[in-house]
Amino acid sequence: MSNEELAMAYINGDEKSFDLLLERNRQKLYSYILFTVRNKDIANDVFQDTFMRVLVKLQNGEYQPTGKFSAWLTRIAHNIIMDRFRDEQNDNIVDVNEDNDLSHVECEFLTDNPTESSYINEQTLLQVKRLMEALPSVQREVVFMRFFQEMPFKEIAEATGVSINTSLGRMRYAVMNMRRLIKENHMELQLL
């Protein structure tokens, strides 16, 4: 069953469908939240708040099956994160500190090669993560959603509450900034 079918099954009284939705979307959603908030305790809280809000919205019939359940889920998490930071009167989505790295991001599809290629790909991925750390938070968020969560720009726009053109623009500036950083630091990136 698709996520949308599971959601509708839950709305129609199948309690086990919600458990399947939770399990199916757990890793992707948690990775997004942790990437955004940079704190495991906060990420756990936001993750729980997100699924509690999803549960309530499903029970109240506020979900419309449009084929975009994961974007809807990400949008709810994004809103919770934004509300949380607004409450703290912090204008930044991401708190930049000494632990500001992307080491928790899983990207196995880049390293499924023989040993030498695997090592080169791992090193390249680490360099890309370091480059991403230097980006403004809104650019970093779009890059993460596009390349690590493989979301289309339309879903990114929906999840972040901006137009598709704004999402595309943020990606464009992120790529330009990363290219500038690569050039300034005389870096060479390649995947094998």
Contacts in CASP RR format, 6 or more apart in sequence:
PFRMAT RR
TARGET T0000
AUTHOR 0000-0000-0000
METHOD contacts of the structure
MODEL  1
MSNEELAMAYINGDEKSFDLLLERNRQKLYSYILFTVRNKDIANDVFQDT
FMRVLVKLQNGEYQPTGKFSAWLTRIAHNIIMDRFRDEQNDNIVDVNEDN
DLSHVECEFLTDNPTESSYINEQTLLQVKRLMEALPSVQREVVFMRFFQE
MPFKEIAEATGVSINTSLGRMRYAVMNMRRLIKENHMELQLL
1 9 0 8 1.000
1 17 0 8 1.000
1 20 0 8 1.000
2 67 0 8 1.000
2 69 0 8 1.000
3 21 0 8 1.000
3 24 0 8 1.000
3 25 0 8 1.000
3 67 0 8 1.000
3 69 0 8 1.000
3 70 0 8 1.000
4 65 0 8 1.000
4 66 0 8 1.000
4 67 0 8 1.000
4 69 0 8 1.000
5 65 0 8 1.000
6 17 0 8 1.000
6 18 0 8 1.000
6 20 0 8 1.000
6 21 0 8 1.000
6 24 0 8 1.000
7 17 0 8 1.000
7 21 0 8 1.000
7 58 0 8 1.000
7 63 0 8 1.000
7 65 0 8 1.000
7 69 0 8 1.000
8 65 0 8 1.000
9 17 0 8 1.000
10 17 0 8 1.000
10 18 0 8 1.000
10 21 0 8 1.000
10 58 0 8 1.000
11 58 0 8 1.000
11 59 0 8 1.000
11 61 0 8 1.000
11 63 0 8 1.000
18 55 0 8 1.000
18 58 0 8 1.000
21 54 0 8 1.000
21 69 0 8 1.000
22 51 0 8 1.000
25 69 0 8 1.000
25 70 0 8 1.000
25 73 0 8 1.000
27 106 0 8 1.000
28 70 0 8 1.000
28 149 0 8 1.000
29 47 0 8 1.000
29 50 0 8 1.000
29 73 0 8 1.000
29 74 0 8 1.000
29 77 0 8 1.000
30 43 0 8 1.000
30 47 0 8 1.000
31 104 0 8 1.000
31 105 0 8 1.000
31 106 0 8 1.000
31 148 0 8 1.000
31 149 0 8 1.000
32 74 0 8 1.000
32 77 0 8 1.000
32 144 0 8 1.000
32 145 0 8 1.000
32 149 0 8 1.000
33 43 0 8 1.000
33 46 0 8 1.000
33 47 0 8 1.000
33 50 0 8 1.000
33 77 0 8 1.000
33 81 0 8 1.000
34 40 0 8 1.000
34 43 0 8 1.000
34 104 0 8 1.000
35 102 0 8 1.000
35 104 0 8 1.000
35 105 0 8 1.000
35 141 0 8 1.000
35 144 0 8 1.000
35 148 0 8 1.000
36 78 0 8 1.000
36 81 0 8 1.000
36 93 0 8 1.000
36 94 0 8 1.000
36 141 0 8 1.000
37 43 0 8 1.000
37 46 0 8 1.000
37 81 0 8 1.000
37 84 0 8 1.000
37 94 0 8 1.000
37 95 0 8 1.000
38 94 0 8 1.000
38 95 0 8 1.000
38 97 0 8 1.000
38 99 0 8 1.000
38 100 0 8 1.000
39 95 0 8 1.000
42 84 0 8 1.000
46 77 0 8 1.000
46 80 0 8 1.000
46 81 0 8 1.000
46 84 0 8 1.000
47 77 0 8 1.000
49 80 0 8 1.000
50 73 0 8 1.000
50 76 0 8 1.000
50 77 0 8 1.000
50 80 0 8 1.000
53 76 0 8 1.000
53 80 0 8 1.000
54 73 0 8 1.000
54 76 0 8 1.000
57 63 0 8 1.000
57 76 0 8 1.000
63 69 0 8 1.000
63 72 0 8 1.000
66 72 0 8 1.000
68 155 0 8 1.000
68 158 0 8 1.000
70 151 0 8 1.000
70 155 0 8 1.000
71 151 0 8 1.000
71 154 0 8 1.000
71 155 0 8 1.000
71 158 0 8 1.000
71 159 0 8 1.000
72 158 0 8 1.000
74 145 0 8 1.000
74 151 0 8 1.000
74 155 0 8 1.000
74 159 0 8 1.000
75 158 0 8 1.000
75 159 0 8 1.000
75 160 0 8 1.000
75 161 0 8 1.000
78 159 0 8 1.000
78 160 0 8 1.000
78 161 0 8 1.000
81 93 0 8 1.000
82 93 0 8 1.000
85 91 0 8 1.000
85 92 0 8 1.000
85 93 0 8 1.000
92 137 0 8 1.000
93 137 0 8 1.000
93 138 0 8 1.000
93 141 0 8 1.000
94 100 0 8 1.000
94 137 0 8 1.000
94 140 0 8 1.000
94 141 0 8 1.000
100 133 0 8 1.000
101 129 0 8 1.000
101 130 0 8 1.000
101 133 0 8 1.000
102 129 0 8 1.000
102 132 0 8 1.000
102 133 0 8 1.000
103 129 0 8 1.000
105 129 0 8 1.000
105 144 0 8 1.000
105 148 0 8 1.000
107 125 0 8 1.000
107 148 0 8 1.000
110 121 0 8 1.000
110 122 0 8 1.000
110 124 0 8 1.000
110 125 0 8 1.000
110 191 0 8 1.000
111 118 0 8 1.000
111 121 0 8 1.000
111 122 0 8 1.000
111 125 0 8 1.000
112 118 0 8 1.000
113 121 0 8 1.000
113 192 0 8 1.000
116 192 0 8 1.000
117 192 0 8 1.000
120 190 0 8 1.000
120 191 0 8 1.000
120 192 0 8 1.000
121 191 0 8 1.000
121 192 0 8 1.000
124 189 0 8 1.000
124 190 0 8 1.000
124 191 0 8 1.000
127 187 0 8 1.000
127 189 0 8 1.000
128 178 0 8 1.000
128 189 0 8 1.000
131 178 0 8 1.000
131 181 0 8 1.000
131 182 0 8 1.000
132 140 0 8 1.000
132 143 0 8 1.000
132 144 0 8 1.000
132 178 0 8 1.000
133 140 0 8 1.000
134 177 0 8 1.000
134 181 0 8 1.000
135 143 0 8 1.000
135 174 0 8 1.000
135 177 0 8 1.000
135 178 0 8 1.000
138 160 0 8 1.000
138 170 0 8 1.000
139 170 0 8 1.000
139 171 0 8 1.000
139 173 0 8 1.000
139 174 0 8 1.000
139 177 0 8 1.000
140 174 0 8 1.000
141 160 0 8 1.000
141 170 0 8 1.000
142 156 0 8 1.000
142 160 0 8 1.000
142 167 0 8 1.000
142 170 0 8 1.000
142 171 0 8 1.000
142 174 0 8 1.000
143 171 0 8 1.000
143 174 0 8 1.000
145 151 0 8 1.000
145 155 0 8 1.000
145 156 0 8 1.000
145 159 0 8 1.000
145 160 0 8 1.000
146 153 0 8 1.000
146 156 0 8 1.000
146 171 0 8 1.000
151 159 0 8 1.000
153 164 0 8 1.000
153 167 0 8 1.000
153 168 0 8 1.000
153 171 0 8 1.000
154 164 0 8 1.000
156 167 0 8 1.000
157 163 0 8 1.000
157 164 0 8 1.000
157 166 0 8 1.000
157 167 0 8 1.000
160 167 0 8 1.000
162 170 0 8 1.000
181 187 0 8 1.000
182 189 0 8 1.000
END
